[in-house]
Amino acid sequence: MANIIATLGRLGQTSGFFGLFTDWRQIVMIVIACILLYLGLVKKFEPLLLVGIAFGMLLTNLPFGNMYNPELWDLYIANGQSVASLSPELQAFIAEHGFIFADGVVQLTFTELIHAGGLLDIMYIGVKIGLYPSLIFMGVGAMTDFGPLIANPKSLLLGAAAQLGIFVAFLLAIVIGFPANVAASIGIIGGADGPTAIWLTSKLAPDYLAPIAIAAYSYMALIPMIQPPVMKALTTKEMREVKMDQLRPVSKTQKILFPIIVTIFTCLLLPSVAPLLGCLMLGNLFKESGVTDRLSDTAQNALMNIVTIFLATSVGATARYDRFLNWKTLAIIFLGLMAFEFATCGGLLLGRVMYRITKGKINPLIGSAGVSAVPMAARVSQKVGSEANPSNFLLMHAMGPNVAGVIGSAIAAGFLLAVFGG
């Protein structure tokens, strides 16, 4: 009888229900994960990514699952350091898992990390090495038509102006007290490009991956609510009513040469941007060449869907209660909103300048599409323009700055990585 009671006691102590009440923050994170699931499933806020992120967050905060262990990654990064110099928490983790390091120096191999890690640790490898974001960009490239940008090269300037939000948020983060590498990762939220934010943050500030990714995708989903008030505040009704001339036709040759030329120029100018921009342009070349339809279809559909599952779930797993619930997360959420607002302002203000220079031939509303949330931002430009003038059709004009924003945010991320990547 005593043995049965002892066995039941051990089972109770190893139960997740028992572990759930050892730290109230786990319960809070489970509630937050359920709220995000509601937003994705019911409200349809970026469901293809938010559902995976929320479920990964749920899994990582269920007690005793050991599906994701950030201490393992901390230990891997600490290779070459003395065990005695590590934090008490990390030393306790070493003792708990029975790691033995020769001469008291951390030497954790990648193979040992995989064997000691959980399922989500293994999936996270694709985030850590930058594989998932690059493959996502390949799919985006295969789905993107650069024709509007080629037909109106001036829209590239609007895409560049919309990157203002990145650098404003970066400076605000520095003022608040974030280190430069973390501030750069926070700033990239203003690019309105989730894969870019994940790619840069995984390189510069992996501990902040969850709040930055959640802020980026949440605000992208809220673009139809965030942008219109700013657009109406910075433009007059007369400006919003402007009807733009039809774009010139773009030849097949131009569409094929564009990704090749852009890749050569940008990657020579800024080699650190090669993984993202190279995959973006490769996907677009699959689409435009006319001889790789099967590859284009795979990049757009099967590959994109598979990578999205891995990316979203493993990013959500980084939102563990002991690292997510702090004032820094709230600051990141606030700075992300500022990044989006200033990005919208940057595109609109340059749009106003171009409106004046062209004597009213350019509708400044297309400048707000310079953020790289394709094609949502372009649709918002179309919606606000049609409210002012029902016969207005700005969608294709707005797609130029929109796809330019994708290129611009990738270049900005490469620049920040080159400066702060050590």
Buried (B, 14 or more C-beta within 10 A) or exposed (E): EEEEEEEEEEEEEEEEEEBBEEBEBBEBBBEBBEEBBEBBEEEEBBBBBBBBBBBBBBBBBBBEBBBBBBBBBBBBEBEEBEBEEBEEEBEEBBEEEEBEBEEEBBBBEEEBBEEBBBBBBBBBBBBBEBBBBBBBBBBBBBBBBBBBBBBBEBBBBBBBBBBBBBBBBBEBBBEBEBEBBBBBBBBBBBBBBBBBBBBBBBBBBBBBBBBBBBBBBBBBBBBEEBBBEBBBEBBEEEBBBBBBEEBEEBEEEBBBBBBEEBBEEBBEEBEBBBBBBBBBBBBBBBBBBEEBEEBBBBBBEEBBEEBBBBBBBBBBBBBBBEBBBEEBBEBBBBBBBBBBBBBBBBBBBBBBBBBEEEEEEBBBBBBBBBBBBBBBBBBBBBBBBBBBBEEBBBBBBBBBBBBBBBBBBBBBBBBBBEEBEE
